[in-house]
């Protein structure tokens, strides 16, 4: 695992361990260097001191050429096991005695070398003059193995390792204890944050353990939670109020709508009675007084009758539209293809010479209010017939598309079509895209279609282009 | 005839063979006399001043020839020049630090020792029984090497301090052993 992805607890442990280890190592190395230097110095001094003692003691032996005595003096070196070789040279530089006595003569220099002790290879060796007053009596050669130095180094290494292990384990224990001060609040904070995001419970609070930056972080975290909670509360409250308001308004609107529908129904109803009177009297005028009227009066009478009839249609449509709005739908299974055939016969009875080409798919049955859906088919098919009537070869295609949970029907013609930018006006009451002079109509048919389909839980839409026909779609849920 | 010649040769050679170690012996003994000076400490009163010479005297027949003089010439012991003096009679001995007594008769030796009793003079001789007579150092030959025997009691009585380094090389004379 890379360092940056480690848990914070291990990161802290690693950092502290690394610092301790490095410091200890640096200290041990410097102590070791210092120790080895001073040990070398002291071994040099020690050997030199031993040499001085031996030189001083061996003056008489050299002067009186007493080998036995000189040997005994050198034999005292047994007390210092690291001195492995010692040789006394006489005044002329010839080896006088050597230690140990069984030593081979090849094992030491045959003639004295320059004064002083030095480190060579793995030993310390050197020459020291034997002097009495100003008189040079001879030379002492001594060689010491560095066994004691190595022994010292080994002891040092053992002690250093032990101390290091001890202090590192102590540091480890202390770190384990002390890192909790930092890691525990962070882990607690992280745990709280995770719990909150999992359970979406913003009422939980992190526990503050200290007054340091972690403490203020906890405070800030808790403050944020508080704010979120408050905002949530306000939002909920607002939502509830809004819902309430919406439902209130909806009820108000529904009531208003009902009132309006009742109003328009009664108006339409009431308007029909005087209209019937007008039509009745105009008919009487036409039938009984036609001989007494001149041509102009007869023309005007016809215009009055036509307009009155038109107004009657308008009122009928309006009544149908408002009735549709007031009536509840009753769903039954509708045999759509039978219904469509019936409707075609009804709306195009005069198309006996097969002027219109019908392309009809085998349409599936659907569920819906039988009268309302028939009205939809009547309105859409009659529109198609109406708007393609002026074509030389009108083609009307009726088909369907099955979708998940719904069936989409379409009625396509190759008539005059319309400009799609007026699409939004299509299904509004009394909205017409063509003039009454070109095509008859009251502008209520598509509004009724829209209302019926909406009541069934479906949708209505259209595609068209000017001069290229139109296609109306409506969907009914299964 | 051949045997006679060999025998003659042996006879002729005898004095030569005998004389050679003798002269070497005294040559060594002369060196010893000088070297003793380095391991013996005299009381300050033994020198009239710090510049005064250390005197090595010989009484009786001089066995060293000029050898002793050659050895000490130019040498210094503790800052003192070293000089050699020869005496015929004990009465002639003035300032002296080391005295080699080469008198064959024990009686004469004892007379000299008696005379020098209270003076700080290191007495040396190669006469056997010299320590028993009250002398301080006797030189003798052992294993073809010159050795010496020291009568510490006498040297101490004379106010002389002999270095332990020297004593380590010496045989120590103990009166009880000899009496």
Boltz contact constraints between the chains, C-beta under 6 A:
constraints:
  - contact:
      token1: [A, 60]
      token2: [B, 39]
      max_distance: 6.0
  - contact:
      token1: [A, 60]
      token2: [B, 165]
      max_distance: 6.0
  - contact:
      token1: [A, 60]
      token2: [B, 166]
      max_distance: 6.0
  - contact:
      token1: [A, 60]
      token2: [B, 169]
      max_distance: 6.0
  - contact:
      token1: [A, 63]
      token2: [B, 35]
      max_distance: 6.0
  - contact:
      token1: [A, 64]
      token2: [B, 169]
      max_distance: 6.0
  - contact:
      token1: [A, 66]
      token2: [B, 169]
      max_distance: 6.0
  - contact:
      token1: [A, 69]
      token2: [B, 168]
      max_distance: 6.0
  - contact:
      token1: [A, 69]
      token2: [B, 169]
      max_distance: 6.0
